[in-house]
Amino acid sequence: MPDQNVRILTIDAEKYLETTVSARDSVLSDLEKHAENYKIPILGPHVGSFLSIIARGCGAKNILEIGTASGYSGIWLARAAAANSGKLITIENDPKMRDIAEKSFKKAALSKFVKVVLADARDAVPMLANSRKAKFDLILMDVGEKKLYIELLDDCVRALKKGGIFIADDTLWHGSVVVPTESDPDTRTMRNFNKQLLKDKRLESVIIPIGDGLTIALKK
């Protein structure tokens, strides 16, 4: 892991941003507490709100999430999909996290708008890229195994429709990608991923310095 003293924003800026986010309902609030108690990484309310705005704004109906975890980010995306009369497909390889996520979606009354796929993303994403080529309006990549970002990028782009949005979390990796002395494997991977995105002529991308860094890319 990178040095936790490295930050994207100042502590004061982070505290201020927390005050700009609307209050969440009990489902999201409970998942935020659960994540804090059990050290489960989640996007958080600021990034969650941003995701929701992007998904609703582009009219995303077919959404793919790679890395379900507790279902926190999935709720933000599924609500946007539901508002657009669409559906979220979310991939998780941990049965325990899958069960937690399904309960979360049920509490949020979103079960009919979500399909949770228990599978290794290495298998599931290429299959979706082949069976649903150019069908997804929005794809979120947020997995703990960072090398999958690079391994699955091409499949994600193939699965996106023209004009679709690809979003990747953790692309500034706690701010460590900008520190030359930080050279742990995940930091190097995220640097390489960012370079790969920049070179990919199929995409137009930008990194937003919120959360742990959020990349937004448009498929040309």
N, C-alpha and C positions, 0 to 999 in steps of 0.2 A: 504494500500500500504506500502511496505517496505521503509526504510530510503533511500532517493535518493542520499545520500552522500556515500552509500555503492557502490563500483564499482568492476567490474571483472578485468578490466585493468586500468592502470594509464591513465590520460588524455592525456599525451604525446604519449603513445602507441596507443590510439584510434585515435589521429590525424595522426599519422604515417600510420596506417593501411588504413585510408581514402585515402591517397595518392597512395596506391598500387592497387586500384581498377580502372579498365578501365572506360572510360567515357561511360555513359548510353545514350540511344537515348531519344528523346523528350517525349515519352510515359512514360518511367520510371522516368525521371527527373521531369516531371509534377506531377506524383503521389507522389514523394518524397516531393515536395513543398506543395502539397495538404495535405499530412500527417502532415507536420510541422505546417501548418496554422490551421488545424482543429483537431489537437491532436489525429490523428489516428495512433495507433501503427502499424508499419511495420517492416519487418525484416531488411531492409536497404541493401545497395549495396554490402557490404562485405559478409554478410550471403547469399544474393541472388546469388552472383557469386559462392559461395561455393555450394549452392543447385544445381545450373545449372551444375557444374562440376561433382557432384555426380550422378545426373540423366543421364547426357549424358554418363558418364563413365561406368555406369552399364547397359546402353542400355535400360533404362526404357521406355516402351511403354504405359503401363496402370498405370496411376498415380492418386492417390486420395489425395485431400487436404481437411482438415477439418478446416474450418474458412477462408472464401474467403476475407472478408473485401473489400478493394478497388480494389483488383485484382493484387496487386503489386507482391507478391510472386508467384501468379498464372501465371503471365507472364513469370517469370524465368522458372517455371516448364513446362508450355505449350510449350515454345520454345524448351525445351529439348525433350518433347514428340513428337513435330512436326518433329524434326530432326531425331527421331527414328521411324517415321511413326506411331506414337501412338496418345493418347488422354488423356486429363486431365479431371477428374470429380472433381468438387469443391463444397463444401457444405456451404451455408450461410443462417442464419435464419432471417436476417434483410432485408426487401424488398428494402430499400433505398440503402444499401450497395450493394445488388445484382445488382441494376440498374447501380450504378457507375462502378462496376466490369465489367458488360457486355459491357458498353461503352468503358472501357479501353481495353478489349480484342478485340473489334471491331477496335479501333484505331491501335492496334498492329497487325492487320490482322491475328488474331488467333481464331476467332469465330468458325471456322469449326473444330478446334482442342480442343475445350473446351465445356463441358456441365456444366452449373451452376445449381445446385439443391437448390431451396428455401425450406428449411426444418430445423427442429430441428435435430441436430446431434444425439441426443438420439434415434430418430426414424430412421434416414437415414443410419447411420453407421451399426447398427445390420442388417438392411434389405440387405445392400450391402454385409455384411459378409456372409449372408445366400445365396443370389442369385449369388454372384461372389466369392465364397470361393476359397482362394488360387489363385486368378487371378491377384492381383496387384503387380507390380514390386517395387513400391515406394509409401509410404504413409507419408504425412506431417500432424502433429498435431499442430495447432496453434490457439487455441480458447481463448477467454477472460475468460470464466468460467472454472477456472483451475480444478475444481473437475471432469470435464469431461475427463481429462487426465487419471484418475484412472478408471472411470466408463466405458470408451470405449477402454481401452487397449486390453482386451481380444478379442473384436470384430476386432480391427485393426490387431492383430496377425493372427486371423483366415482368414482375407481377404488377407493377404500377401502370395505370393507364397514362396516356399522354396528358400532361397537365396535372398529374397526380402529385401528391406531396409525400416526401420521405422525411421522417424525423428521427434523429438519433440523439439519445441522452448521453450524458457524461463525456462529451467531446472535448471539454477543457479539463476533465478529470481532476476536480478540486482545485484547478488552477495550475496543476503541476506540469502540464504540457508546455507552459511558457518559461519554465525554470530549467536552464541548460543542465544543471547538476542533478536533476531528477531523472533517473534512468531505470526505474523498476520496470518489469515486463509490461504491465498494463499501461503505464505512461508512454512507453515506446510504441505500444500497439495503437494507442489513440492518436499519437502524432502521425503514425503511418496511415491510419484510417483517414485523418483529415487531409493528408496529402493526396491520397487516392481519390477522395471525393472531389478535390479541386481539379484533378486531372481528368475526371470522367466527363467526357463531352456530352453525355446524355443528360447531365444534370446541371442546374444552376443552384449553387448552395451558399449559405451564409451561416456563421456561428453566432448565436445569441448568448451573451454572457449572463444567463440566469441559471439558477440551480447549480448544477455541476457542468454547465455548458450544454446548450441545446442547438443542434444543427438542423436547419430547415432547408430542404432541397426540392426544387421543382423539376419534374421530368419534362424535358423539352419536347 
